[in-house]
């Protein structure tokens, strides 16, 4: 585990890992997270790309998950997030980007197509993950089996409450989401788990126990042969 103490170091460390992956394989298949945790990473990748230090022009981009029912044109969708933060600023080719379609009329067909697109490209090279408060990775909620693949899942009450607490959300949280499965994550050649935020303490403690436990889906990463964790550990504020 790499532990850093400032947001800038956090973004730099994550961007260094992504840049190294892209250097070794410019056409890397990346599976990317949404949420507040990766914001600095994406800003740093855009900065480095504009400065000519790294390039995502050949990368193939997938996202980890999506709200069931939200069209990618909905500004609250994960697809809109990835576009706004990364693929539009980087001017990536449309056909290099495949994001889950939350409003797909046939969810099973959407999941099957997603799996096929990833498989056709040779699988995921680098899967970057945030950490849910309850230990979820992507939308693999507690109890998800290690052999799950892309599917529609029911969101837990705590995940829904956290969505509704997002500034500007202003509607009931979706009941379901699309997500890559734990198996898809474990099949990636490399994983990077990013941990930031004081609400992640319980999930982090589960990881540090070092025991694989489906009650804490992030602990599935303990069995991955090439897994990196970068943690932003901010000093406690004085009262
Ligand atoms: C959502 C996403 C996860 C993400 C998590 C953490 O639940 N489905 O993929 O990791 O939020 O969000 P944040 O980075 O804002 O803490």
Boltz pocket constraint, residues with backbone or C-beta under 6 A from the ligand:
constraints:
  - pocket:
      binder: B
      contacts: [[A, 33], [A, 34], [A, 35], [A, 36], [A, 37], [A, 38], [A, 64], [A, 65], [A, 129], [A, 130], [A, 131], [A, 132], [A, 133], [A, 136], [A, 137], [A, 138], [A, 139], [A, 159], [A, 196], [A, 197]]
      max_distance: 6.0
